[in-house]
Every structure is written in C-alpha cells, then in structure tokens.
C-alpha cells in the first residue's frame, strides 16, 4: 500500500505540481508583501513632517539622504538658508515691536492724525508679526526634524511664497518704523538690560537642542571639509553665546540692600486707561489709584481762561466735528471758554477705547465718562489741592495775534496762586523762567533738558523731566548727589518701571498708575553672585549635554556594527534607515522552495516569478 501510495504520488499530473508550487510561492509573496507594506507604510511621524513641509504625504514621493551626501538640492538648500534668515529677522521685529508696547498709544494716535480715523494699528501689527514668526518657526522645526530623520528637504512652493512674504514684511516694517520712530531702538536696548539674562538662557538651550541634528550629520558626512565647516560654524556661535554675559550690563544686577525706594507715580493726563485723558474724572481716578502727582497740558482760551488740552486741535478728544464742524482744525486757543464748555470730552473714550480697557469700567463709570467736559486749570488744581498731590504741567503759548500771547504766563500764575500751594507745583515751562522765579519763590522749577550740574544749579533747577529713553543710572546718581531729582516720562510697562526703579529714578509719569502702584519689587533683581552662578551653570550644563550628544552619535555610528561573513554591514545602525524602497524589496531574502516543487520549463502556462530565498 505504501508503494502504491508513492506510485500514486509519482504519477501525479505535471500541471497539478505546477499549480501547487505556484500557490506556495504566491502565499510566500503575500507574507513578504505584507511585511514590506508594514515597513513601508508605518511612518506616521515622518509622513506628517514631510506632508506639512513639502506636501509629500506618500512615502514614494520622498527620498532619503545617503550617508555623506548633501541634505537637499541647491534650490532647496537656498530655500532652507532663506528660511533661517527669515526666522532671525522676523524674531528681531517681533521682539522689537513687543517691547515697544509702552508707546503703542502714541503710535495709534500718530496714525489717527495721519489717516483721520481711529484704529488699533499697534495691536494688529503685533498679532501679524507674532503669527508670521510662529509660521516661520514651525517650518524651521519641521526642517530640522526631517534632517534628523535623514529625509531630503523639499519645501512646497506655497511655503516658499510664505517665507518671501514674511521676509518682506519684517524688513519693510523694521525699516519704516526705524525711520518714523527711531527712538524705539533705544527702548529695545533698554529692554535688553532686563531680558538679556533670560534670552541668554533660551539661546544656549536652543543651541543645545540643535546639537542632536548637528552631531548626527557631522558623523554621516564623508567629506572632511563639510565636517569642519558645519562644526566650526556651530561652535563659533555656541562659544559666542557662552561669552555674551561678559558684555551685558543691567542696573538690576546690584548688591543686596542697595535698592532704593520705588519711584513715585505721576498720572499722565490723569489715569487715561480708566477715564478720558485731561478730564476731572481722569485725575480723580489717578488719585484713587495712588498717584503721587498729576501731569497735564495747559492752553489759554481766547478770553483768557487757562484750560487743559494737549493737542493742537480739538478733534481727537472732543466732539468738535459735531458742534463746530467748520472749526475741526482750529487751534484750541481760538475758542472762548463758553464755546469750549459746549463740547463733550468723554464720548470718544467709549467709542475708540484707546487702551482696550472700557470693558473693565462699571456702568456708573461709563455713565460718568459720557458727561465729561473740557476742564479749566482751576478745576484741575482743586483736585490736586484737596488730595495733596504734586502738579506737573506743560504750558502752550498761544499763537501770534492771540489776546494773551504775551501775558499767558501771568494769567496762569494768577490761577495757580489762587487755588494751590505753590510748593506743590513742578514748574516746567522754560519761557521767562527768571521772571517766574521772581514772581513766585516757592515753585519747584523743573527742566525738560539735560545740562551740566553747574548750569542747572545756577538756574535753580530742582528736578529734571526727561524721556525714559535717556535713562542712565550714572547720570541719575550724579544729579541726585546735588539734590536734583529725576522724573522720566512716559513709563507704563512694568518691566520699564522696574528698570527705572533699579536705576534710582525718583518719579515716573505713567498712563497706568493703577497697575504700577501694585508692584512691590522690580520684576528682575539679582546680586552679581547670583547672576554669575546662573550664567556659569547654564554654560556648564549646556557643554556637558552637547559633549554627551556627540559621544552618543559617535558610539552609535562607530560601535553598532557586526560582521556577516567577510562583509561588514550596519543592520541596526543609523545607516540602515537610508535604504531605499526598492532595495528594501529586493534585499528581502527569497523563500526556500523544494526543487521538486518548482515549475519546470515544460509548463508554459505557469507564471514565472522571481526567485525568493528566506533570510
């Protein structure tokens, strides 16, 4: 029976054996294909990166970088370089504009005077700059991740357009603002006295993270020139960052116990964030918030009544366009006091919301805002006198031909002496100062210009009123040594107030009395020892991590090898991931099939398949 069974098997038709062999081969190919597809498809991280960066969502659209080869073509290399340049320029503009928040109100009112309508351009510019920088930063992160995964870079054309647009925006905006608002660069330099220590830590941390892809590509490169170039550039930037603190200065890095008292707060036209500027309500709000002084601007009406007005026209802070539509560009001093009393000085605050603070006002406050009128100097002085606050004001001279163009100072002094103690007044106008000193000996004479100590002493100046961009700890200390105090205007941001505090400023004029009055200590304050420790620890930890990263990549590239026969391969090393898809297919060993089950040449109907052997 056994013989018959074997006989029966031997006598099987040839076609049946071919079908059986073909089925076996197809079964094996299905298994192999399934394994290849798993290896081929299951890369969601890389697929997502390549899809977002170059719109290459399928793997066959992408190409890997072979060891020692360039990561991209010349065009893509140029795009990557442009991306890096755009990243830094957009960051510079974003940092510049975010630190300029202290003067956003001036920027918006400048545009109001130029364009004729109100719009918060400063916030729009900030949001746009932040959005574009975030977009560029994400593209750069995607590029670095793709390089770390050994992928060749291909930037989609839409992103290339986005990079060019962002670059053009950053360069144009920086150039325009530098031309129209060059003083803001001094603000940027001042901000570095507060933010530089934290920017240093952030920059060193970023360079430490970049050590991973840098080391990875350094050990993959076969050309020594490229290795030296990439490592030299990286180390030069890194060592420069390490040494940056040597050139950094900040008045907030000082010995313990040397910090002076907090600067007194003088409300700039009252509390313009809480009420319409230069109104009785605004000054009352400044007093309630803890302001030590009140600042304003005085103009003389056509019939000789001193009143509060800063601008050269009435169209920004009153409803002049409704009451006197033909006089919207007229000088405020050309109106009589009776005409001025017909104007509403509060509705504009609710409609334009210059500081985006109207939402915080109660219904009672909003109702009070609507009833504000242009106040006289006498009304202003009554608020200051009853609360015991200092008074600082600038006096606008009426134009030639005005009835009080020659006697406006006497008219102002008469009102002052009738409503407030002269010792509470910081007299800022420089015209006829000698005459004013003769008429009233108790006034605290204040100068708006820097001068030598001898000159200031001869002019009996007791206080300087300077723009905050001129802040200098050395000069402030020099003036204070001869009892000349310093007031800086206009400081509304906490970081700038903290810097003025550390520099020894005596008082600041501010739009945000209610905010700065709550600050109990500078936002940034360190002893030299604490700062040195932070600086050294940051550099040491960064150096240790970078060395560890380079050692790890060297060990992985040089150590994880094994010998297969007489040929060295890198099966588990990083080079294994650079094999292309076709090499993946044909490097799979063929399946061992019994020779007697292979189709014979005499079977023309049997499909010929590639020989596959199993590894």
C-alpha positions, 0 to 999 in steps of 0.5 A: 500500500505504501508503494502504491501510495508513492506510485500514486504520488509519482504519477501525479499530473505535471500541471497539478505540481505546477499549480501547487508550487505556484500557490506556495510561492504566491502565499510566500509573496503575500507574507513578504508583501505584507511585511514590506507594506508594514515597513513601508507604510508605518511612518506616521511621524515622518509622513506628517513632517514631510506632508506639512513641509513639502506636501509629500504625504506618500512615502514614494514621493520622498527620498532619503539622504545617503550617508555623506551626501548633501541634505537637499538640492541647491534650490532647496538648500537656498530655500532652507538658508532663506528660511533661517534668515527669515526666522532671525529677522522676523524674531528681531521685529517681533521682539522689537515691536513687543517691547515697544508696547509702552508707546503703542498709544502714541503710535495709534494716535500718530496714525489717527492724525495721519489717516483721520480715523481711529484704529488699533494699528499697534495691536494688529501689527503685533498679532501679524508679526507674532503669527508670521514668526510662529509660521516661520518657526514651525517650518524651521522645526519641521526642517530640522526634524526631517534632517534628523530623520535623514529625509531630503528637504523639499519645501512646497512652493506655497511655503516658499511664497510664505517665507518671501512674504514674511521676509518682506514684511519684517524688513519693510516694517523694521525699516519704516518704523526705524525711520518714523520712530527711531527712538524705539531702538533705544527702548529695545536696548533698554529692554535688553538690560532686563531680558538679556539674562533670560534670552541668554538662557533660551539661546544656549538651550536652543543651541543645545537642542540643535546639537542632536541634528548637528552631531548626527550629520557631522558623523554621516558626512564623508567629506572632511571639509563639510565636517569642519565647516558645519562644526566650526560654524556651530561652535563659533556661535555656541562659544559666542553665546557662552561669552555674551554675559561678559558684555551685558550690563543691567542696573538690576544686577546690584548688591543686596540692600542697595535698592532704593525706594520705588519711584513715585507715580505721576498720572499722565493726563490723569489715569487715561486707561480708566477715564478720558485723558485731561478730564476731572474724572481722569485725575480723580481716578489717578488719585484713587489709584495712588498717584503721587502727582498729576501731569497735564497740558495747559492752553489759554482760551481766547478770553483768557481762561487757562484750560487743559488740552494737549493737542493742537486741535480739538478733534481727537478728544472732543466732539468738535466735528459735531458742534463746530464742524467748520472749526475741526482744525482750529487751534484750541486757543481760538475758542472762548471758554463758553464755546469750549464748555459746549463740547463733550470730552468723554464720548470718544473714550467709549467709542475708540477705547484707546487702551482696550480697557472700557470693558473693565469700567462699571456702568456708573463709570461709563455713565460718568465718562459720557458727561465729561467736559473740557476742564479749566486749570482751576478745576484741575488744581482743586483736585490736586489741592484737596488730595495733596498731590504734586502738579506737573504741567506743560504750558502752550503759548498761544499763537501770534495775534492771540489776546494773551500771547504775551501775558499767558504766563501771568494769567496762569500764575494768577490761577495757580496762586489762587487755588494751590500751594505753590510748593506743590507745583513742578514748574516746567515751562522754560519761557521767562523762567527768571521772571517766574522765579521772581514772581513766585519763590516757592515753585519747584522749577523743573527742566525738560533738558539735560545740562551740566550740574553747574548750569542747572544749579545756577538756574535753580533747577530742582528736578529734571523731566526727561524721556525714559529713553535717556535713562542712565543710572550714572547720570541719575546718581550724579544729579541726585548727589546735588539734590536734583531729582529725576522724573522720566516720562512716559513709563507704563510697562512694568518691566520699564518701571522696574528698570527705572526703579533699579536705576534710582529714578525718583518719579515716573509719569505713567498712563497706568498708575493703577497697575504700577502702584501694585508692584512691590519689587522690580520684576528682575533683581539679582546680586552679581553672585547670583547672576554669575552662578546662573550664567556659569551653570547654564554654560556648564550644563549646556557643554556637558549635554552637547559633549554627551550628544556627540559621544552618543552619535559617535558610539552609535555610528562607530560601535553598532556594527557586526560582521556577516561573513567577510562583509561588514554591514550596519543592520541596526545602525543609523545607516540602515534607515537610508535604504531605499524602497526598492532595495528594501524589496529586493534585499528581502531574502527569497523563500526556500522552495523544494526543487521538486516543487518548482515549475519546470520549463515544460509548463508554459502556462505557469507564471514565472516569478522571481526567485525568493530565498528566506533570510 
